[in-house]
Amino acid sequence: GRFAGVSMVAYQDSNPCAAQDAIMACPIDPTMTAVAETHGIFAGAPPPLECHPNAMAGGKRFTGAWDPSLSCAGDGCVAYDGQRAGNVDPASVPTANSFGRNDVQGCCWWGRGPFPRGSAGTCMMGKLNYYLGKRAFDEGRTSSARYKEIDFCQDPSAICRGAYEGDPNSNAEIRWIMGMLYWISKVQAYAADGWSYLERLKQFVDGGMVDAEFLEDVSRIVTRGCHDQSGCGNAVS
């Protein structure tokens, strides 16, 4: 089934804000509905990620288990544009995942932007809204409210969709700002168990920028959330 989560944590619980930043986090709205802007393009790829309330018309709604080998002809292949195969297994039944969920209510916080693992959760998107979005404008920070009409907490997919209709180059702007916000907050500021990103970066530059171990450590921070191979394994491509 397509249950909401990454690295054994539900999306809404991923990458929580530090205590001093908690006021910036997006609130979790159980009535929220969202659909991802992108999806796989291979034959039989599942439809985009989505979240929706449990209480929908017709009773509790589950996602079902997607089978890429099934035909979609009977449904008109309308799960997404260009669908060629794949369908929900009609015999599938709701089954809880490893953290006890069998629904996608409130799980609207998958990662957006160039670092999806690090941006997942309510913190990074809340910070984007706090500094540059509708919340900045509503709370009087008008000079920084570059996207004053976009509430990124109500519409996080705007990060991928963009703010400028018909202008794909400008629409990439929000995604990269999201990436820079994540990098500044989580990578540049990373310090754990005697390992500091800024200190190691200086050593890397002073050493001629040939230390592959530093690059591996940074890749692990981005993809695993920690630097030490013995503690968090290999970096993920």
C-alpha positions as CSV (number, residue, x, y, z in Angstrom):
1,G,0.0,0.0,0.0
2,R,1.0,3.6,-0.4
3,F,1.2,4.8,3.2
4,A,2.7,8.1,4.2
5,G,6.1,8.0,5.6
6,V,9.9,8.1,5.1
7,S,12.7,6.5,7.1
8,M,10.2,4.7,9.3
9,V,8.6,8.0,10.4
10,A,5.2,9.4,9.2
11,Y,5.7,12.4,6.9
12,Q,4.0,14.8,9.4
13,D,6.5,13.7,12.1
14,S,9.6,13.9,9.9
15,N,12.3,16.5,10.7
16,P,10.5,18.3,13.6
17,C,11.4,21.8,14.4
18,A,13.7,22.6,17.3
19,A,11.9,24.0,20.3
20,Q,12.9,27.6,19.5
21,D,11.5,27.2,16.0
22,A,8.3,25.3,16.8
23,I,6.1,28.4,16.4
24,M,7.0,28.4,12.7
25,A,5.8,24.8,12.0
26,C,2.7,24.2,9.9
27,P,-0.3,22.9,11.9
28,I,-1.5,19.5,10.9
29,D,-5.0,19.7,9.4
30,P,-6.8,16.3,9.3
31,T,-9.3,17.7,6.7
32,M,-6.5,18.7,4.3
33,T,-6.3,17.2,0.8
34,A,-3.2,17.3,-1.4
35,V,-1.9,15.6,-4.5
36,A,1.8,15.6,-5.6
37,E,2.7,17.5,-8.7
38,T,4.9,14.7,-10.1
39,H,4.9,10.9,-10.3
40,G,6.9,8.0,-11.8
41,I,6.9,7.8,-15.6
42,F,7.6,4.0,-16.1
43,A,4.9,1.7,-17.3
44,G,2.7,0.7,-14.3
45,A,4.0,3.6,-12.1
46,P,1.6,4.4,-9.2
47,P,-0.3,7.7,-9.2
48,P,1.1,10.7,-7.4
49,L,1.3,10.8,-3.7
50,E,-1.8,12.1,-2.0
51,C,-3.4,12.7,1.3
52,H,-7.0,13.0,2.2
53,P,-9.3,12.7,5.3
54,N,-10.5,9.4,6.4
55,A,-14.1,10.6,6.4
56,M,-14.9,10.9,2.7
57,A,-18.1,10.4,0.8
58,G,-19.1,6.7,1.0
59,G,-17.3,6.1,4.3
60,K,-13.7,5.6,5.3
61,R,-11.3,5.8,2.4
62,F,-8.2,3.8,2.0
63,T,-5.5,3.9,-0.6
64,G,-5.3,0.2,-1.5
65,A,-2.3,-1.7,-2.8
66,W,-1.0,-0.7,-6.3
67,D,-0.1,-3.5,-8.7
68,P,1.9,-2.3,-11.7
69,S,1.1,-5.5,-13.6
70,L,-2.7,-4.9,-13.7
71,S,-4.4,-3.4,-16.6
72,C,-5.9,0.1,-16.4
73,A,-8.0,-0.3,-19.5
74,G,-11.2,-0.9,-17.5
75,D,-10.8,2.5,-15.7
76,G,-9.8,4.4,-18.8
77,C,-6.2,4.8,-17.6
78,V,-7.0,8.1,-16.0
79,A,-5.0,7.9,-12.7
80,Y,-2.7,10.4,-14.3
81,D,-1.8,11.7,-17.8
82,G,0.1,9.1,-19.8
83,Q,-0.8,6.1,-17.6
84,R,-0.2,2.9,-19.5
85,A,-0.7,0.2,-16.9
86,G,-1.2,-0.5,-13.2
87,N,-4.2,-0.4,-10.9
88,V,-5.3,-0.8,-7.3
89,D,-5.4,-4.5,-6.5
90,P,-9.2,-5.2,-6.0
91,A,-8.3,-7.9,-3.4
92,S,-6.2,-5.6,-1.3
93,V,-7.3,-4.8,2.3
94,P,-6.2,-2.0,4.6
95,T,-3.0,-3.2,6.4
96,A,-1.1,-1.1,8.9
97,N,2.4,-0.1,8.0
98,S,5.4,-0.3,10.4
99,F,4.2,2.7,12.4
100,G,0.6,1.6,12.7
101,R,-1.1,3.6,9.9
102,N,-3.5,2.3,7.3
103,D,-4.6,5.6,6.0
104,V,-3.1,8.9,4.7
105,Q,-5.1,11.4,6.8
106,G,-2.8,14.3,7.7
107,C,0.1,12.8,5.8
108,C,0.5,15.7,3.4
109,W,4.0,16.6,4.3
110,W,6.2,14.6,1.9
111,G,9.3,16.4,0.8
112,R,9.3,19.1,-1.9
113,G,12.2,20.8,-3.6
114,P,15.8,19.5,-4.3
115,F,16.2,17.8,-0.9
116,P,12.9,15.9,-0.4
117,R,14.1,13.9,2.6
118,G,15.2,17.0,4.5
119,S,12.2,19.1,3.6
120,A,9.6,16.5,4.6
121,G,7.5,17.4,7.6
122,T,5.8,20.5,8.9
123,C,9.0,22.4,9.9
124,M,10.7,23.4,6.7
125,M,7.5,24.2,4.9
126,G,6.3,26.2,7.9
127,K,9.5,28.2,7.9
128,L,9.1,29.0,4.2
129,N,5.6,30.2,5.0
130,Y,6.8,32.1,8.0
131,Y,9.5,34.0,6.2
132,L,8.3,34.4,2.7
133,G,4.6,33.2,2.4
134,K,1.2,34.3,3.5
135,R,2.0,34.1,7.2
136,A,4.8,36.6,6.8
137,F,2.4,39.0,5.1
138,D,-0.4,38.4,7.6
139,E,1.9,39.0,10.6
140,G,3.3,42.2,9.2
141,R,6.6,41.0,7.7
142,T,5.5,42.5,4.4
143,S,8.9,43.4,3.1
144,S,9.9,39.7,3.1
145,A,6.6,38.3,2.0
146,R,7.7,37.5,-1.5
147,Y,4.8,35.0,-1.9
148,K,2.2,36.9,0.1
149,E,-0.7,35.1,-1.6
150,I,0.6,31.6,-1.1
151,D,-0.1,29.8,2.2
152,F,2.5,27.0,2.0
153,C,0.9,25.3,5.0
154,Q,-2.5,25.0,3.3
155,D,-1.0,24.3,-0.2
156,P,2.5,22.8,0.2
157,S,2.4,21.6,-3.4
158,A,2.8,25.2,-4.5
159,I,6.5,24.7,-3.8
160,C,6.6,22.4,-6.8
161,R,3.9,24.1,-8.9
162,G,5.4,27.6,-8.5
163,A,3.8,31.1,-8.3
164,Y,4.1,32.3,-11.9
165,E,1.5,30.9,-14.3
166,G,3.1,29.7,-17.6
167,D,6.6,30.6,-16.6
168,P,8.5,27.3,-15.8
169,N,11.9,29.0,-15.2
170,S,10.5,31.4,-12.6
171,N,8.5,28.6,-11.1
172,A,11.7,26.8,-10.2
173,E,12.5,29.7,-7.9
174,I,10.4,28.5,-4.9
175,R,11.9,24.9,-5.2
176,W,15.4,26.2,-5.0
177,I,14.6,28.6,-2.2
178,M,13.2,25.6,-0.3
179,G,16.5,23.8,-1.0
180,M,18.6,26.7,0.3
181,L,16.4,27.0,3.4
182,Y,16.9,23.3,4.2
183,W,20.7,23.6,3.5
184,I,21.2,26.6,5.8
185,S,19.0,25.1,8.6
186,K,20.1,21.5,8.5
187,V,23.4,21.1,6.7
188,Q,25.4,24.2,7.4
189,A,24.2,24.2,11.0
190,Y,24.9,20.4,11.5
191,A,27.1,19.5,14.4
192,A,27.0,16.2,16.2
193,D,29.4,13.9,18.1
194,G,32.3,16.2,17.5
195,W,31.7,16.5,13.8
196,S,30.9,20.1,12.6
197,Y,30.0,20.8,9.0
198,L,31.5,24.3,9.0
199,E,34.8,23.0,10.6
200,R,35.0,20.1,8.2
201,L,34.3,22.3,5.3
202,K,37.2,24.5,6.2
203,Q,39.4,21.5,6.5
204,F,38.2,20.2,3.1
205,V,39.0,23.5,1.4
206,D,42.4,23.9,3.1
207,G,43.3,20.4,2.1
208,G,42.7,21.0,-1.6
209,M,39.1,19.8,-1.8
210,V,40.1,16.2,-2.4
211,D,38.7,14.5,0.7
212,A,36.1,12.1,-0.6
213,E,35.2,11.1,3.0
214,F,33.9,14.6,3.7
215,L,31.7,14.4,0.6
216,E,30.3,11.0,1.7
217,D,29.6,12.4,5.2
218,V,27.7,15.4,3.8
219,S,25.8,13.0,1.5
220,R,24.7,11.0,4.5
221,I,23.6,14.2,6.3
222,V,21.4,15.0,3.3
223,T,20.0,11.6,2.7
224,R,20.1,10.0,6.1
225,G,20.1,12.9,8.6
226,C,23.4,11.9,10.2
227,H,27.1,11.9,9.2
228,D,28.5,8.7,10.6
229,Q,28.5,5.6,8.4
230,S,28.5,3.2,11.4
231,G,25.4,4.9,12.8
232,C,23.4,5.6,9.7
233,G,24.7,3.5,6.9
234,N,25.7,4.5,3.4
235,A,24.5,7.7,1.7
236,V,21.5,7.2,-0.6
237,S,21.7,8.3,-4.2
